Amino acid sequence: MRRRGPKRNLGLIFYAVLYLAFLYLPVLFLPLFSFNDSAFIAFPLVGFTTKWYGQMLADSAMHTALWNSLKVGAAVALASTALGLLAAKALTRYRLPGGAAVLGFTSLPLFIPDIVLGISLLILLNTMGMQLSLISVMLGHILICAPFAITVLMSRFDGFDKSLEEASLDLGENAWTTFWRVTFPLVLPGIISSLLLTFIVSFDEFLIAYFLAGTEATLPIYIWGQLRFPYKLPVVLALGAVILVVSCVLVVLAEWMRGLGQGGKRMVGA
């Protein structure tokens, strides 16, 4: 078996560093310029200030948009994960006729451009006479988040032995009790991952919300509106820095919980 030489390993490390720098270095300018004491986003920096964060906290319109995004994201995460859980169990545990076609059909919204999907949903809802609101945004976001939930949960269902469920049924438990006592604890890491993923997708989504929100703006719509005014850009950067920090905390928390789940599985295996 041939080993990779040190030069090749150094090349891979150099490539990885460049790749990560390309991805994350621009993001680091958000917190940097959010503390800059100037309305102009340019070097050299003028000075250190926290006034942009003060203006952000005092912006009632931003608070309303943030609350709207949190409500929509939470509702979409719960609904998408519930639908994904049912679909993943059906597709992995039962021989459904045309299961592959059903899976492909549910994944179709991922391949349709968001602007086309948003316009189509707008026409459909107007035809049905439904008023545009956060409810319509939730429906649109569920359409694009459910495929993510199904994909995550199907991989989790395939990751443990089906015979564990069969053993529970053989020992006299019914299907409902088997699900809660056997299946649910085993797929819980996947459920948490699905909740986090679908919440983030919904929270960040702009185009569908832009067409379906009506007069109730979500946070991405609010940020888009603020970009028309150059003097408000530092406040938007401060908001972006806060979102960046919170996102990092969520990722670390998810990895920590995933690590706990893997430790529990090793203990069960032992």
MILUM-473090 format. One line per field, with one value per residue (C-alpha): residue number from 1; x, y, z. Coordinates in pm, whole numbers, plus 50000, padded with zeros to 5 digits. Example, Ala and Ser with C-alpha at 12.3 -4.5 7.8 and 13.67 -1.06 7.14 Angstrom:
pado: c(1:2)
c1: c(51230:51367)
c2: c(49550:49894)
c3: c(50780:50714)
This chain:
pado: c(1:2:3:4:5:6:7:8:9:10:11:12:13:14:15:16:17:18:19:20:21:22:23:24:25:26:27:28:29:30:31:32:33:34:35:36:37:38:39:40:41:42:43:44:45:46:47:48:49:50:51:52:53:54:55:56:57:58:59:60:61:62:63:64:65:66:67:68:69:70:71:72:73:74:75:76:77:78:79:80:81:82:83:84:85:86:87:88:89:90:91:92:93:94:95:96:97:98:99:100:101:102:103:104:105:106:107:108:109:110:111:112:113:114:115:116:117:118:119:120:121:122:123:124:125:126:127:128:129:130:131:132:133:134:135:136:137:138:139:140:141:142:143:144:145:146:147:148:149:150:151:152:153:154:155:156:157:158:159:160:161:162:163:164:165:166:167:168:169:170:171:172:173:174:175:176:177:178:179:180:181:182:183:184:185:186:187:188:189:190:191:192:193:194:195:196:197:198:199:200:201:202:203:204:205:206:207:208:209:210:211:212:213:214:215:216:217:218:219:220:221:222:223:224:225:226:227:228:229:230:231:232:233:234:235:236:237:238:239:240:241:242:243:244:245:246:247:248:249:250:251:252:253:254:255:256:257:258:259:260:261:262:263:264:265:266:267:268:269:270)
c1: c(50000:50151:50170:50123:50444:50493:50483:50142:50011:50140:49967:49635:49673:49755:49451:49228:49353:49292:48946:48845:48989:48790:48472:48505:48742:48476:48237:48486:48455:48102:48205:48511:48318:48029:48264:48399:48312:48215:47914:48147:48257:48620:48972:49137:48911:48820:48783:48611:48242:47939:47682:47565:47463:47277:47088:47014:46867:46656:46510:46151:46099:46396:46254:45923:46096:46316:46016:45834:46133:46160:45790:45802:46127:46003:45670:45835:46099:45836:45602:45879:46040:45707:45628:45984:45968:45652:45779:46122:45970:45732:46004:46259:46041:45773:45776:45578:45487:45674:45871:46163:45927:45764:46105:46204:45876:45915:46269:46153:46122:46498:46567:46317:46459:46324:46200:45996:45861:45775:45586:45401:45295:45187:44965:44822:44741:44586:44373:44258:44179:44421:44555:44932:45072:45317:45093:45153:45527:45516:45343:45603:45891:45750:45750:46126:46224:46041:46286:46578:46402:46323:46684:46829:46582:46604:46978:46910:46650:46896:47163:47025:46917:46553:46560:46547:46194:46102:46228:46011:45706:45787:45802:45444:45474:45239:45359:45301:45493:45771:45806:45834:46053:46279:46260:46230:46539:46747:46642:46648:46988:46844:46532:46747:46957:46642:46497:46816:46862:46504:46495:46812:46686:46356:46522:46759:46516:46438:46279:45974:45915:45947:45658:45436:45486:45250:45292:45454:45826:46066:46424:46579:46314:46390:46764:46697:46494:46769:47029:46862:46992:47375:47380:47197:47448:47659:47347:47285:47645:47593:47283:47476:47752:47497:47339:47686:47768:47431:47472:47814:47669:47391:47641:47858:47550:47436:47780:47788:47448:47554:47862:47643:47429:47731:47863:47528:47535:47882:47764:47467:47696:47928)
c2: c(50000:50329:50615:50973:51170:51477:51707:51577:51617:51975:52041:51915:52123:52432:52371:52324:52649:52842:52689:52777:53127:53180:53071:53242:53537:53762:53676:53802:54152:54169:54202:54406:54683:54665:54824:55083:55444:55537:55495:55408:55048:55094:55079:55233:55196:55525:55408:55170:55218:55021:55280:55068:54795:55054:55171:54810:54741:55058:54970:54856:54759:54523:54369:54304:54149:53934:53811:53729:53526:53341:53252:53137:52945:52763:52668:52556:52352:52167:52106:52005:51770:51608:51555:51439:51192:51030:51023:50887:50607:50514:50516:50320:50075:49981:49869:50153:50121:50393:50494:50623:50835:50975:51065:51234:51426:51556:51672:51863:52204:52192:52204:52477:52832:53013:53306:53072:52889:53217:53354:53023:53015:53379:53306:52996:53174:53470:53229:53062:53403:53354:53670:53709:53689:53496:53190:53196:53234:52929:52723:52822:52748:52408:52322:52380:52260:51926:51769:51860:51700:51385:51348:51393:51159:50888:50867:50834:50559:50370:50411:50164:49803:49745:49427:49641:49751:49396:49266:49518:49408:49042:49112:49237:49612:49778:49997:50326:50219:50075:50407:50608:50365:50233:50432:50784:50774:50627:50891:51180:51313:51320:51499:51764:51803:51835:52099:52305:52270:52356:52647:52794:52744:52915:53192:53279:53239:53563:53520:53313:53531:53841:53725:53579:53800:54079:54359:54137:54151:53882:53965:53902:54130:54395:54373:54402:54716:54871:54823:55100:55350:55358:55526:55226:54971:54968:54876:54589:54476:54481:54268:54031:53998:53902:53644:53506:53459:53297:53063:52953:52884:52673:52473:52408:52307:52070:51908:51874:51703:51480:51382:51292:51077:50893:50838:50691:50458:50335:50264:50068:49877:49793)
c3: c(50000:49888:50131:50035:50044:50260:49955:49855:50209:50219:49889:50023:50339:50132:49912:50217:50373:50049:50014:50370:50334:50014:50193:50527:50492:50329:50612:50869:50724:50867:51234:51134:50959:51206:51463:51220:51310:50956:50731:50441:50403:50307:50438:50634:50936:51103:51461:51699:51785:51896:51789:51496:51739:51945:51637:51549:51894:51871:51531:51595:51229:51252:51571:51395:51092:51316:51513:51188:51064:51396:51390:51030:51079:51390:51232:50908:51094:51297:51002:50759:51010:51094:50726:50661:50950:50817:50459:50557:50763:50481:50216:50420:50611:50359:49996:49841:49472:49286:49596:49390:49180:49495:49637:49312:49299:49654:49569:49262:49443:49508:49133:49041:49058:49361:49154:48932:49236:49409:49108:49063:49428:49409:49107:49278:49604:49421:49218:49540:49690:49979:50138:50138:50491:50704:50659:50284:50347:50576:50307:50050:50284:50381:50010:49983:50332:50334:50083:50311:50608:50410:50294:50644:50811:50545:50603:50976:50928:50709:50977:51232:51217:51127:51335:51653:51560:51464:51799:51983:51786:51849:52224:52223:52175:51928:51640:51828:52140:51924:51749:52071:52267:51991:51667:51803:52031:51748:51492:51743:51618:51267:51392:51561:51246:51038:51271:51260:50884:50790:51036:50884:50527:50612:50813:50526:50235:50051:49707:49802:50109:49889:49668:49942:50250:50155:50410:50678:50608:50720:50816:50469:50315:50575:50502:50128:50190:50401:50128:49928:50183:50199:50538:50688:50561:50885:51082:50840:50893:51269:51225:50998:51259:51526:51293:51218:51586:51661:51362:51486:51830:51674:51470:51776:51976:51701:51683:52061:52063:51775:51974:52271:52045:51906:52260:52359:52060:52152:52506:52374:52137:52420)
